[in-house]
Amino acid sequence: MEPAEGSHLDALAYLECALGLLGSVLLKLVRSAYGRYASPRPACGVPARAAWALQELPSLAVPLWVCARTAAERLRHAPNRVLLAMFLVHYAQRSLIFPLLIRGGKPMPLYTCTLAFTFCVYNGYLQSRYLSQYAVYADDWVTDPRFLVGFCLWLVGMLINIHSDHILRNLRKPGETGYKIPRGGLFEYVTAANYFGEVVEWCGYALASWSIQGGAFAAFTFCILVSRAQQHHQWYLEKFEDYPKFRKIIIPFLL
Ligand SMILES: NC(=O)c1ccc[n+]([C@@H]2O[C@H](COP(=O)([O-])OP(=O)(O)OC[C@H]3O[C@@H](n4cnc5c(N)ncnc54)[C@H](OP(=O)(O)O)[C@@H]3O)[C@@H](O)[C@H]2O)c1
């Protein structure tokens, strides 16, 4: 790889952090316009299943393209392969399985879908290019405590995320589109248990990858999902008089 590319990938990571901060400021001013906040009939709405599949697919396709069209020299090393696999496993679930399971999802405004698609291209390129061409780990990195703890957090976070999305989905009977108070799992402690899982997952990935690129993705996810979780929390408190007042927003016992 070109020596300049390392600093180029670092710059892209810092920009991703800045975009996360900007996103969280914007989300304080306007609600993210999808799901419960979307207009019932947006002028340019993409059906929910198609929108989620299309917008998340670049996080799977771009890394595969990056690895196929270059020598991907660093992927000869086990730590790089495992880290890239962690990223791909999440996005295989998110782009190929999650959309098929959605029940009664609202149409996604085209601009929201385009923004998410653009982010997935950007971040898919950043993570995969870094891991396949640039990241240097000792071959025994997979036994380093940072990797082991990070991997466990990633796995636990993903399971919490999938389980919590499952609870939300099952609040609706087939054909229903309304909202109910989620119960069970980590929803007993926080409003946004699915977002908590996702934040834990990418913090684990960041720790295991011990890189600015992994840290930037975790920071971006934290900024966006904490803001959206705050909106959901407020929305539940306003909509349901009997909403459990002791529930935190996103982090059990803390926030
Ligand atoms: N990494 C990132 O930056 C990032 C950003 C955004 C999302 N995500 C992930 O993508 C997934 C989906 O995100 P999201 O923002 O769509 O999550 P969400 O607002 O919690 O909604 C998830 C699904 O459950 C339904 N739902 C939510 N609350 C419900 C309730 N009280 N009663 C009945 N149905 C309910 C929603 O239906 P409606 O669509 O009809 O509201 C939607 O289909 C999550 O796992 C999240 O972690 C990641």
The ligand as a MOL file (V3000), in Angstrom:
LIG
                    3D

  0  0  0     0  0            999 V3000
M  V30 BEGIN CTAB
M  V30 COUNTS 48 52 0 0 0
M  V30 BEGIN ATOM
M  V30 1 N -25.0820 1.8500 13.7250 0
M  V30 2 C -25.9430 2.8530 13.6250 0
M  V30 3 O -25.5370 4.0310 13.6000 0
M  V30 4 C -27.4390 2.5740 13.5520 0
M  V30 5 C -28.3160 3.6200 13.2350 0
M  V30 6 C -29.6900 3.3620 13.1860 0
M  V30 7 C -30.1570 2.0830 13.4440 0
M  V30 8 N -29.2890 1.0650 13.7360 0 CHG=1
M  V30 9 C -29.8070 -0.2830 14.0530 0
M  V30 10 O -30.8350 -0.6480 13.1630 0
M  V30 11 C -31.8910 -1.3530 13.8520 0
M  V30 12 C -33.2390 -0.6670 13.6050 0
M  V30 13 O -33.1210 0.6830 14.0210 0
M  V30 14 P -34.4070 1.6290 14.1970 0
M  V30 15 O -33.8980 3.0010 14.4170 0
M  V30 16 O -35.4100 1.3520 13.1020 0 CHG=-1
M  V30 17 O -34.9820 1.0180 15.5870 0
M  V30 18 P -36.3940 1.2730 16.2880 0
M  V30 19 O -36.8770 2.6650 16.0660 0
M  V30 20 O -36.2430 0.7900 17.6950 0
M  V30 21 O -37.3920 0.2830 15.4840 0
M  V30 22 C -37.0470 -1.0690 15.2580 0
M  V30 23 C -38.2590 -1.8130 14.6750 0
M  V30 24 O -39.1990 -2.1030 15.7190 0
M  V30 25 C -40.4330 -1.4200 15.4970 0
M  V30 26 N -40.7820 -0.8370 16.7930 0
M  V30 27 C -39.9980 -0.0260 17.5500 0
M  V30 28 N -40.5960 0.3120 18.7010 0
M  V30 29 C -41.8080 -0.3000 18.6700 0
M  V30 30 C -42.9330 -0.3390 19.5870 0
M  V30 31 N -42.8760 0.3280 20.7490 0
M  V30 32 N -44.0200 -1.0370 19.2460 0
M  V30 33 C -44.0530 -1.7200 18.0660 0
M  V30 34 N -43.0380 -1.7440 17.1560 0
M  V30 35 C -41.9260 -1.0470 17.4530 0
M  V30 36 C -40.1510 -0.3610 14.4350 0
M  V30 37 O -41.2950 -0.0940 13.6540 0
M  V30 38 P -41.4720 1.3120 12.8440 0
M  V30 39 O -40.3980 1.2950 11.7760 0
M  V30 40 O -42.8430 1.2350 12.3090 0
M  V30 41 O -41.2540 2.4430 13.8390 0
M  V30 42 C -39.0350 -1.0190 13.6330 0
M  V30 43 O -39.5770 -1.9310 12.6850 0
M  V30 44 C -31.4970 -1.3890 15.3300 0
M  V30 45 O -30.9570 -2.6570 15.6380 0
M  V30 46 C -30.4320 -0.3120 15.4550 0
M  V30 47 O -29.4960 -0.6410 16.4580 0
M  V30 48 C -27.9500 1.2970 13.7830 0
M  V30 END ATOM
M  V30 BEGIN BOND
M  V30 1 1 1 2
M  V30 2 2 2 3
M  V30 3 1 2 4
M  V30 4 1 4 5
M  V30 5 2 4 48
M  V30 6 2 5 6
M  V30 7 1 6 7
M  V30 8 2 7 8
M  V30 9 1 8 9
M  V30 10 1 8 48
M  V30 11 1 9 10
M  V30 12 1 9 46
M  V30 13 1 10 11
M  V30 14 1 11 12
M  V30 15 1 11 44
M  V30 16 1 12 13
M  V30 17 1 13 14
M  V30 18 2 14 15
M  V30 19 1 14 16
M  V30 20 1 14 17
M  V30 21 1 17 18
M  V30 22 2 18 19
M  V30 23 1 18 20
M  V30 24 1 18 21
M  V30 25 1 21 22
M  V30 26 1 22 23
M  V30 27 1 23 24
M  V30 28 1 23 42
M  V30 29 1 24 25
M  V30 30 1 25 26
M  V30 31 1 25 36
M  V30 32 1 26 27
M  V30 33 1 26 35
M  V30 34 2 27 28
M  V30 35 1 28 29
M  V30 36 1 29 30
M  V30 37 2 29 35
M  V30 38 1 30 31
M  V30 39 2 30 32
M  V30 40 1 32 33
M  V30 41 2 33 34
M  V30 42 1 34 35
M  V30 43 1 36 37
M  V30 44 1 36 42
M  V30 45 1 37 38
M  V30 46 2 38 39
M  V30 47 1 38 40
M  V30 48 1 38 41
M  V30 49 1 42 43
M  V30 50 1 44 45
M  V30 51 1 44 46
M  V30 52 1 46 47
M  V30 END BOND
M  V30 END CTAB
M  END
